[in-house]
Amino acid sequence: MQKLKMSGFSRLISTISKKVVKPFSPTLPTQRIHKLSLLDQCMGNFYMPLVLFYPKHKLEQGPKQLSKLLENSFSKAMTYHQPWVGSLRDNATIQCDDIGAEFIEVEVNCPMNQVVHRPDLAFPPGLSWRNVPPSGRLSVAQLSHFDCGGMAISVCLSHKVGDARSAFSFLKDWAALTRQYPNGELTCPSYYVQDSLMPSLPDGPLEYSVVVEPNAQESIEFEKRFFLSESNIKALKALIVNDPSSIVQNPTTTEVVSAIVYKSAAIASANLSSRNDSSSQMVLVSDLRKTIPPPIPSTSTIGNILTAFSTPIYNLGDLRLSKLVADIRKSKHELSTRDNFKENIWVSEMLEYANKINTGIEDDQSYRQKSSCHDVYRCSSICNIPFQDLDFGWGRPTRASMASTPFSNMIYLMNTQDQNRGIEVFINLNQQQMSIFEQDKDFLQFASPVDDHVHEDKEKFYCMEAF
């Protein structure tokens, strides 16, 4: 099968149209101001890139009809999501002024099967994970038509407004309005929490974000993707449970997969390290929606409604899977015993960092040097977010994915398309570390790399579906 390289891909794209789509109905004067929560204020104004692929046989309409339908339903969806089509007035406020979102339509002169496992190629160049430019919009959508007849719908949504679950709510509403167009209305629209759960500090909102996009010159560009099947995940769980030292007898999929990925990455780093201790730690992001107090709804709730918890700092000899899973479970339990809206650990750590930098106690470089005494790996699981079920009227997507992350030592977990039973791992390491990680026999006992060779049969399937 012909390989498609990033460098040559841009020559295969033709822009059909590029326009600004505005809300179908204007925002009411009483809803013009959107107050950002303290965590929103900490979060950078950079894009979250998500994409859905649909093969030709599921598409009953031609490209022009699909484009018009999606553009119109996109406009209707905006009337329920005013903050994502407004303007960032300052670090604590969005002006819901209906400036709209960018809607791009392109033609891709290659089959969808050559892009489906390289999802970076389905996004507008230079937007994924990057800061919203000063004159840019908080949301951008792209419709990509492939020459085999398949189609991709991708969005870049500002993380300042909400997290991955929020992005799913936006896409779910857009999909529902597309299925029901032109007469559909949302009976239970998404709810924007604003600053109701995590208000600004007593002395006023933060002037600047704390989490920002990575410096382009410092970005680590060696992301690899690995697949763990349902049967291999069961075997991994059995391995951990049968360890005589195991405390956790019912480990979750996220616990075991994050543990083995982190362990293998830490061992790869230790093999390259000049430090004697080669210590490391994993920080995991946790969704707080299940703990939202009434009367605020806990479903279809939009905002950055997150916290983080961490494992202990490990030396190389401590990296046993049963211990890692037990420590993850313990940290999660400790998290559940506190009010994470009033005592959000992630926010507290970011505020401590911001205070030291802003008051001149430390500069950014010295703070990072002190923080680099051990390696930190960050893991975010979106396995419980059903992107694979998003139906715009032509069935579930063949694949749901996201663009490569530029954040170093970052691990993402996402369900695969096979009835949500497998897991896809996205991991970003430096080149030397990745070369060791991807040959780790203990990891490869359960995981397969997502590349042309391993997935050749599946890519042929995509090609057959597309035709």
N, C-alpha and C positions, 0 to 999 in steps of 0.2 A: 504493500500500500504506500502510495506517495506520501512523503512527510511534508508537513507545512511549517515553514519557519516564520517566526515573528517578523523578521526583517523584510520578508517578501510579502507578508500578508496585506500590508497597507495598499499595495498595488492592486489587490483584488477587490477592494471596497469602492463602491460608487455611491455617493450621497444622493439620495432621491429628493429629500426635502429636509429642512431644518427650520422649525418655527417655534413660536411661543404659544402655548395653550393656556387659556385663562379659565377660572372657574365658571361653570354654567350659570350659577347664581351669585350675585355679589354678597360679600360678607356683611352681616348686620353691624351697624355702628357699635352695638354693645359688645361685640365679639372681636373688635379690632386689635386689642392688646392681648398678647399671649406672654404670660410671665414664666420664665424658665426657672426650674428648681435649682437647688444648690448643686446637685450632681450634673444637671444640664450645663450649668455655668462652668463647672470643672472640665466638661467634655469639649473637645475641639470641634470646630466647624468643618469637619472633613466628611467625605462621601463614603457611605456603605454601599458596595456594589453587589447586586444580586441579579441572577439571570435564570430564565426558564426556557427550555428548548421544547418545541412541538414539531413532530414529523408531519409530512405532507398528508398522509392518509387520514389524519384527524381533522384536517382543515377543509371545511366544506365551501369556503368562499375564496375568491381570488385575492391576490396581494392588495389591489386597490380597495376592495370592499373591506378587507381586514383592517387596513390602515385607517380608513375613515371611521369604522366602528370603534377601534381602540382609541382613536383621538377623541371622539365624542364622549365615550364612556370615561376616559381619562379626565375630561373636563367636568363631568358630573361627579366623579370621585373627589375632585378638588373641593367641592362645596362642603364636604364633610371633613376635609383635612386642610383647613386654612393656614395653619402654621407652616406647612411644607411648601406652600406657594406664596408665602409672605417674604418680608425683608428683615434681616437681622439688624435691629436698630442699635443695640449695644449687647454686651455679654450677658445681659439678664432679660432682654425683651425682644420679642419678635413682633413687628408691625404687620398685622394681617391685612395687607393692602392689595391683595389679589394681583400681584405682578405676574403670577403664573409660573409654569414650569416649561423647560425646554423639551421639545418632542422631536426626535431625530429619526429619520427613516433611511435605511441604507440597503443597498443590494450587495450581496457577497458572492463573488464569482467562484465558489467552490461548494462541494457538498457539505451538509451539516455535520456529517460524521468526522470531518477533519477539524472541526472546531469544538465539538461537544465535550471533549476532554481537555480542551485548552480554552477555558471560558474567558480568559483575559481578552480574547479576540472578539468578543461580542459586546464590548463596551466602547463608548467614545474614548478616543486616545487621550491619555493624560489625566483622566478624571478619577479613576478608581483609587480610593483611600487618600486622595489629595484634598487639600483645603479648598473650600468653595472660594473662587476668586472674588475680589471686591465687587465686581459688577455681575457676578454669577448668581444663579438661582439655587435655592435650597433643594430642588429636586430636578432630575434630568431622566428622561425615559428614552430608550432607543428600541426601535423595531428593526430587526435584521432579517432580510429575505435571502435564503440560500438558493443556489441554482438547481438544487434537487427538489425544491418546493417546500422544504422545511422552513421554520421560522423561530426566531428567538426574541423574547421580550426581556429587556434588561432595564434596571433602574439604578440610579445613584442618588441616594437620599442622605441628607445631612444628619450625622450622628448627634448634632447639637439638639435636634428636635426629639429624637428617640432612638431606642436600641433596636436590635434585630427583631424582637417580638413586635415592636411598633411597626417596623418595616413590613412584617408579615401582615399586620392588620390593614395597612394601607393597600397592599397587593390583594388581600382577600376582598376588601370592599370594591376595589377596581374590577376584580374578576366577577363579583356578584352583579355589579351594574352592567358589565359587558354581557353577561348571560341574559339579563332581563331587559336590555336596551330595546326600545327607547322609553318604556313606561316604568321601569323599575325604580324603586326607592328603597333605602336602607331602613328597615324597621328597628334595628338595634345598632346604631352607628357607633363607631369607636369613640372612646372617652379620653380626652386629653387632661391629664392630672395637673398640669402646670406646676405651680409651687405649693400645692396643697399638702403634699406628703413630706417634702424636704424644702422648707422655705429658705430664703436668703439669711445670711448671718445677721445678728442684731445690729451690727455697725454698717450694714449695707451689703449689696451684692458684690461678687468678685468682679474686678475690672477686666481681668484677662483669664483665658482658659488655662488649665493645667496640663491636660492631655492634649498633645498637638500631633500633627502629622510628622513622621520622621523626616529628617533632613535627607533630601534626595541623594546627596553624596555619601550619606552614611547608611542608606537602605541596604538591607541584605536581600539579594535577589536569587536565592537558591531555595525556592520553595519546591517541595516534592509532595506528592499525594499518594496515599496508601489505602488499600481496601481491606477490611476485615469482614469476612462473611459471618452469617449467623452461626454456622457450625463451629467456626474458629473462635468466635466470641464465647460460645458455650464451653469449648475446650479450655480456653483461657480462664474462665471462671472456675472450672473444675480443678485446674492446676493450683489456683490460689486457695480454694476451699480445702483441698486435700493436703495442703502444707500443714504439718503438725503444729506449727507456730501460729497458724491463722486464727484470728479472733472473729473476723467477719464471715459468716456462713451464708449470707445472701447478698453478695456484692452486685452492684448495678453495672450495667454496660458502660456507663460513663466512668465509673470508678476504675474498672479494670483496664479499659482502653487508655484513659489518661495516664494511669500508673505505668503501663508498659512503654508507652511512647516517651514519657518523661524519663524513665529509667534508662532507656536506650540512648536518648539524647545526652543525658548527663554522663553516661559512660563514654560516649564518643568524645565529649568535651574533655573528660579526665585523661583520655589517651593523648590529648594534645597539650594538656596543661603543664606549665612549669611549676605550679604551686604544689606543695606536698599534700595538702589536705583535699584539694579538688572538691570543695563543698558546693552545694547547690540547694535550690528550693523551688517548689512549684506553687504558683498563685492561680487560683481558680475563680472565675466569675460566676456569680449566682443571681438568678432572677428572683425578685422579691414579690412577684404578683400574688402568690398564694397567701401572703401574709398581709395584704392590704386590708386595713380596717374598714368596716362599713361606715357610711353608705356608699363609698366609692366602689364601683364594680371592679372585680379582679380579672375579668376577661376583656379582651379587646381594649386594653388600657394602654395609652400611648405616653411615652416619656422615657427617660433613662431611669428605669426602676430596677436598679442593680446594686449589688455589693460584691465584695471579694473576700475570700478566705485563703489561708495558706497552710502548707505543710510545715513541719519543722525544717531546719537547715540540716541537710544530710552530708555526711562524708561518704566516700565511695563504698565503704564496707557496709553502710546502712541500707543500701539500695536493694532491698528484697521486696518482691511484689506484695507479699502478704502484709508486710509492715506498711508499705505505701498506702495500700487500700484501707488498712485500719486507721492510719493517720488522717486520710481524707475523710473517712466516715466520722472520726472524732471531731475534726474541725467543723464539719457540716453541722454536727449536733450542737456544738458550742455556739455556732451562728444562730441556731434556732431558738436559743434560750434568751436572746436579747431583742430589744426593739431596734431593728436595723434601719428604721427611718429616723429615729432620734440618735442612734449610736452607729452610724454607718462607718465601718472600719475603712472602707476604700476612700470615702470622702475625707475622713480624718487624716489619713496618710497623705492625700493630695494637698490638703490645706496646710499640713505641717511643712511639706516641701515648698509650697508657694510662699508661706510666711518667712522661711529661712532665706529664700531667694530675694523676696521683695524688701526685707529689712536689712539685707546685706550681711546677715550672719554668715552666710556661705554663698559662693557663686555656683552657678550651675555645674561647672566642670568639677569643682572640688566635691560637691554633693554626690555627683555621679561616681567619682573615684571612691568615695567612702562606701557607696552602695554597691560597688562592684567587688567587694571582698569575697562574694560568692556569686555563682551564676543563678539567674532567676529565669524560670520558664513560666510563661503565662498560658493558661488553657481556658478556652471558651467553648462550651458545648451548645449547639443549637439543634441537638437531636430531637428535642421535644417540640420543635416548631415545624409544623407540617407543610413546608414549602412545596413538597412533592405532590400535595393534594390540590394545588391551586388550579382551578378549572374556569377558564374564560368562556366556556361554551363548546369546547372541542376536546374535552377530556383532560386527564392529568398530563403533566409534562413528561416527556421522555427522560428528562434530567433537570434537576434544580441544582444550582451551584453558585459560586461567588468568585470574584477575581482574586488573584494572588495577593496576599498581604505583604506589605513592605516592612512590617514590624519584626525585628529579630527575636529569636527564641520564642516564637508564637506558635501555639497549637490550636487548631480549630477542629471540632468534631461535628459531623453532619450525617444525617441518615442518607442511605442510598435509595435508589428507586425501587428495589426489589421488596415491595410491601413493607418498607421501613425496618427491615430486619438486619441489614448490614450497616456498617459504619465506614465513612470515608474520613481519613485523617489528612489535614492540611498542616504541614510543619515547615517552618522557615528557619534555617540555620546558615551559618557561614559555610563556604565551599568545602573547607577541609573537614569540618565537623560532619557535614552532610555525607561526604564520601565514606566516612566510617559508619555513620548511622545507617545508611541504606544497605550496608552489608552485615548488620548485626543479625546473627543466626537465631538468637532467641526471639527477636522481634519478627523476623521473616518466617518463623514457624507458624505465626498466626496472621501475618499481613502480607499483601502482595502490592508491589508498586503499580500505580495507575499510570501506565505508559502504553506506547503503541504495541509492544510485544505482548504484554499480559492481556490487554483488552482488544486484541485484534478481532477475535470472534464477536465481541460485543459491538465493536465499531461496524463490522459487517452487518450486524443486526440493525443498527441505526440507519445504515445506508438502505437496507431492504425496506425498513419501515418508511423511510423518507420517500421512496418511490412507490 
